[in-house]
C-alpha cells in the first residue's frame, strides 16, 4: 500500500502546494486524479514517487517512509511524465528498455527475455531498433510505461497521459493502462480528460487548493465536479472511454 500521511509542501515564497494531505493509494486499483490547474495534482504525484521532498509529513510504502527505503523507491513506484520523451535514455527502443534491468545486475539472458516480453506486450516490436525520437506521442508513452514495468514497478503514475495525442494514440495508451491494471498493479492517472478513461476507474479523487476535496466510486461523486470548477463530461460513466 502507498500512503500520503499529513503531506505538506510549502514553496520558497510561502505558498502552500500541498496542505496536510492524507490519502491511501491501493495496489490493484485504477485511480483517476483530477482537479483544477494548480490544485496540486502533479505535485502530489511527484511526492508519491520520491521526486519531491515534503516540508512535513511523509509518503509511506508498506508502512515505511520512502526516504528510508534502501536503494530508493524508483524501482517500485514508476512515473510517466506528460512529456514522456524527457525520460527516454536509450539510443534505440531496445536499449531504453534494457537500461533499467541492467542497473540491477541481471544476467544478460534475463534482460533479453524481459525486453522481448515488453516489446511484444506493448506492441513495440516493430520499433525495437528505432530511435525513440522517431516514435509517435502514443508510442513514446507506451515505451515509457514498458520501461517502468520491466523494472518491476508495483505502482505506476501517469501525468496527463492523453495530452496532445490523436485518437489512435489515446486508444493505444488507454489499452496499456488497462494492461497494468489487469496485472494487479496500482495505477494513478492524473488527467482533466475524464471522458477518455473514467469508465474504467475504480476510484475518482478530486483535489482543490492542495487538499483532497473528495473521493469515491466515480458514479457516486461525478456530480460534484462543478463544485470544484470542473466540467462534468456528458453522458453516463459507462460511455466515458475511447476504446471502441
N, C-alpha and C positions, 0 to 999 in steps of 0.2 A: 504494500500500500504506500502511496505517495501522499504526503500531507503538508499543508502550509499551516503553521501554528503562530498566530499573532504576528503575521509577516508585515513588517513596516519598512517602507523605503522613502527616505527624505532626500531630495536633491540638494545640491550645494546652496541654492538660493532659498532653501527652506520649504519649497513646495513639496507637498506630500503626494507621492506617486502611488503608494500602497498604504492603506490605513488599518493596521492591526487585522489583516485579513486571515481568517481561518477557514480551511476547507479540506476535504478529503478527495483524492483523485484515485479511483479504484482501477485495478487491472481488470481485464476482461470487460471493458466498458468503452463505448464511444461517446465522448463528451463534446458537446458543441459549446464554445465560449463566445459570447458576443457582448456588445456594449458600444456606446458612442465612441468616436475618436477621442483619445485622451483619457478613457476610463481606466486604463491600467492593464489592459489585456496582454499586450506583448511584454510589458514589464513583468507581469506575473509569470508568463511563460518562461522568460529568461531566468528568473529566480528559480523556477522549478527544476531547471537543468543545470544550475550552478554557474550560469554566465554572469550573474549579478550577486553582489553580497548585500544582505539586508542591513538596514540601520539597526533593527532589532527584530526579535522573533527568529524563526527558523523554518527550513524545509527538511522534512524527515522522510527517509526511505526505510520502510520496515522498522520504524521506531528510532532510527539512527540519523542524527544530523548529517546531511550530505557533506558538510565541510570536514567531517571526521572520517569519511569513508576512504580507506587506503586506496590509492591509485585514482581517486576521483570518481565521479558519478557518471561520466560521459558515456561509458560503455553500457550503462543500464537505462539512462534517460536520454533519448535522442531528440534533436530539434531540427526541423526543416525550415530554413529561413524563407521569407517571402521571395527574396532574390536568391534562388537556390544555386545559381552559378557561383556565388561567393563562397560556397563550401565544397566546391569540386576541386580536387587536388591532383588527380592523375592526368597524364597526357592522353590516355585513352580511357574509354569506359571500363574496360577490363582492369586497367591499372588502378583506377579510382576505387573500384570495388575491393581490390586486393589490399589496399592500403591499411584499412582498419585491422583485419586479421593479422597482417604482418607485424603490427605493433604488439600483439600478444604472443609472438613467438611460435605461432602454429606451424606445423610441418607443411612443407610446400604442397604435398598431395592433398592435405586437408583444405588448404587455402584454395587450390584449384577447384576442388569439389564444391566448396561454398560459393565461389564466384560463378560457376556454371549454373548452379541451382538458382542463384539470384538473377542471372541473365535470363534464364528461361521463365522464371516465375513472374518477373516484372516486364516481360516482353521486350527485352533489350538485346537479345542475342544477335540480331542483325546489325547492331551498332557496337558490338564488342570491341572492335579495333578502331572505332571512330573517335575523333577529337570531341570531347564533350561540348565544346563551344559550337559545334555544328548541329546539336540537338535542338528540337523544338522546346518550347516552355514546358509542355506537359512531360516530355521525355526527360528533361533535366530534373523535374521534381520527382519523377519516378526513380531516377538514378539516385537522388539524394535519399529517398526513402529506402531503396535497396541497400545503400551503403550503411545506413543505420541498422537495418535488420541483420545484415551479415555480421555485424559486430556484436549482436546478441542483445540489443536493447529490449527492455521489458515494457517501457512506456515511451510513446512517440508523440511529440507535439509538432503540429504543422501550423505555421503562421500564415494566414490568408492564402491557402494553397490553390485557390481557383483564380487568383488575381491575374488579369491580362491573358487568360487562356481562351482559345476558341472552344466551341462546343465539344469537339473531339478531345481536346486536351483535358477539359473538365471531366469528361467521362472516364478517361484513362486514369486520372489522378484519383477520382472517386472510387474506381474499381480497386486501385492499390490500397486506399484507406480501408476499404471493406475487407481486403485480404488480411490486413493487420488485425482487425477486429476478430476475424474468424480464427486467427492464430491464438487468441486468448491474450493478446497484448492490450494494454491500456492505450487509448488514443484520445488526444485532445485536438480538436480542430478549432482554431481561432479564426472567426470569419464574420463578416457582415452579410454574406450571401447565403442566407438560411435556406432559400428556396432550392438550393442545389444539393443539400445534404440532410436536412432536418428529418426527413422520413426515415433515416437510418439511425438516428441518435437515440441512445439510451437515456441521456440526461441533457438538459439545457441549463446553462448557467449564464446569468446576466450580471455584468459589472457596471458600477456607476461611481465616479469620483474616487477610484481607488479601493472601493469596497465591494463585497459580494452583495448585490442588491436582492437577488432571489435565485432559486434554483429548483429543479424538479423535473418530472416527466414532461416532455415538450407539450403534450396535449393539455396539460393542466396549467401551464404558465404562459403559453404563447400569447394569450390575450393581454398580458401585462406589458408587452413590448412597447406600446405607445407611451406608457407612463415614464419610460426611461429614454424617450426621444428616438425610438427605433421604429422602423416600418414593419408592420406585420405582413408577411407575404400572403398573397391571395390564395384562397382555396384551402382544402383540408390538408393536414400534415402529411397524409399518405401520398400526396402528389408532389411533395417537395423533394424531388430527386431529379437528376439529369440522366439517370440510367434509363435506357429505352426498355 
